[in-house]
Amino acid sequence: MAMDKNRILLICSAGMSTSMLMTKMQKCAEERGIYIEVMAIASTIADKFLAKEKVDVVLLGPQVKYLRGRAEHKQ
């Protein structure tokens, strides 16, 4: 039986620190048989990305917490 993947979006200033977290999250989920899709992006493209992509969870890096309201309204 195919399971839908939860889509998780990580946003930080440049997308670099979240890309490391993304890799670790995917590995950990796979080891536990959890089906997720994790994406990491820079805050500069967050608005455009959220306007066209559906995600289940948005996680913000501490340096971009000011984007919280905008991210909530896009979904």
Phi, psi and omega per residue, in radians:
M1 nan 2.184 3.137
A2 -1.370 2.384 3.122
M3 -1.904 2.501 3.049
D4 -1.231 2.488 3.086
K5 -1.561 2.376 2.959
N6 -1.311 2.384 -3.130
R7 -1.783 2.128 -3.101
I8 -2.025 2.255 3.126
L9 -1.969 2.222 3.072
L10 -1.868 2.274 -3.134
I11 -2.166 2.275 3.007
C12 -2.450 -3.068 -3.067
S13 -1.030 -0.894 -3.083
A14 -2.008 -0.163 -3.115
G15 1.503 0.017 -3.071
M16 -1.438 -0.855 -3.125
S17 -1.177 -0.604 3.132
T18 -1.270 -0.425 3.109
S19 -1.177 -0.589 3.066
M20 -1.180 -0.755 3.108
L21 -1.116 -0.692 3.124
M22 -1.006 -0.817 3.140
T23 -1.062 -0.776 3.139
K24 -1.160 -0.689 3.122
M25 -1.115 -0.759 3.140
Q26 -1.108 -0.767 3.141
K27 -1.096 -0.813 -3.135
C28 -1.075 -0.753 3.139
A29 -1.130 -0.767 3.128
E30 -1.046 -0.735 -3.141
E31 -1.086 -0.460 -3.110
R32 -1.781 0.066 3.138
G33 1.243 0.463 3.133
I34 -1.698 2.319 -3.081
Y35 -1.700 1.879 3.108
I36 -2.397 2.754 2.961
E37 -2.135 2.091 -3.109
V38 -1.964 2.311 3.111
M39 -2.204 2.493 3.098
A40 -2.140 2.268 -3.136
I41 -2.401 2.839 3.059
A42 -1.423 2.624 -3.118
S43 -1.075 -0.446 -3.108
T44 -1.146 -0.383 3.129
I45 -1.957 0.121 -3.057
A46 -1.047 -0.793 -3.110
D47 -1.058 -0.823 3.140
K48 -1.118 -0.735 -3.126
F49 -1.094 -0.854 -3.104
L50 -1.180 -0.438 3.118
A51 -1.222 -0.482 -3.077
K52 -2.012 -0.210 -3.107
E53 -2.008 2.450 3.066
K54 -1.659 2.204 3.067
V55 -2.232 2.713 -3.138
D56 -1.587 -0.579 -3.084
V57 -2.408 2.370 3.021
V58 -2.071 2.158 3.076
L59 -1.989 2.233 -3.119
L60 -1.832 2.399 2.991
G61 -1.189 2.686 -3.086
P62 -0.997 -0.552 -3.101
Q63 -1.294 -0.195 3.126
V64 -2.129 0.466 -3.134
K65 -1.075 -0.348 3.106
Y66 -1.130 -0.270 3.131
L67 -1.459 -0.040 -3.027
R68 -0.940 -0.896 -3.107
G69 -1.070 -0.735 3.130
R70 -1.149 -0.704 -3.141
A71 -1.166 -0.669 3.138
E72 -1.132 -0.673 -3.093
H73 -1.329 -0.370 -3.125
K74 -1.332 -0.395 -3.056
Q75 -1.774 nan nan
